[in-house]
Amino acid sequence: MAQDKDRQIVTQSQIKFVFDYSKQIGVNLKLKEIVGVTNVLVDYCINGYSKEIGERLDAIDKFITDKFTEE
């Protein structure tokens, strides 16, 4: 599925954000995890906040916190 230009720009921005954020907090995310978090953030940037996005962000926070305590 081809992405429109705006979505490509948002995706590039968010993947950099996720990579930088994970480095800053010292959590090593696998590529699949980076892409998954990026997709949620892209959905948020394009569609705005919703209850579903909030739940997905909560799940990501829990995942990252759990991963942080493992390392």
N, C-alpha and C positions, 0 to 999 in steps of 0.2 A: 504494500500500500504506500503510495507516494504521499509525502507530507507537503503541506503548503509551506511557503517561505517563512511565514511568521512562526509556525510551529517548530520549524527547524531551528530558528534563532532562539526560541524559548528553550528548546531541548538542549542546545549547545550551552546556553547560559546555566541551566540547572545542573547539567552533568558536571560542569566545572565547579559549581557551588557544592554539590554533594562530595566531590573529590576533595576540595579544599576543606570543607567542614569535617570530613572524616579524618583528614590529616591533622587538623587543628585539635580535635579531641582525642587523637591517638587511637582510633579504632580502624583496624584494617578490614575494609570491606572487599569481598570478592566482586568480580566484574558483574556477575548476575545480580548481586545485591545493590551495587551502584546503579545499574539500569532500572531495577525495580523501584528504588527510592526516587530516582529521577522521574520516572513515569508518573508517580503520585504528585510530585511537585509541578510537573508540566500540566497535569490535569487541574491543579489548584490555580496556577497562573492563567490558564486559558478560560476555565469555567468559574472561577471564584470559589469561595468557601461554601461548603454544604455539610450537612451532618455526616454523610458518607466520607467526604474528604477528611473531616475531623477524626472520624474513627480510624481511617487509614493512617493518618499522621500519628495518632496515639499508638497504633500498632508498631509503626516505625520507631517511635521514641522508645517503646518497650524493647524492641528488637536490638536497637543500638545500645541501650543501657545494659541489657543482658550480655551482649557481645563484649562491651567494655569491661564488665566485671569478670569475664572469662579470661581476658588477656592479661 
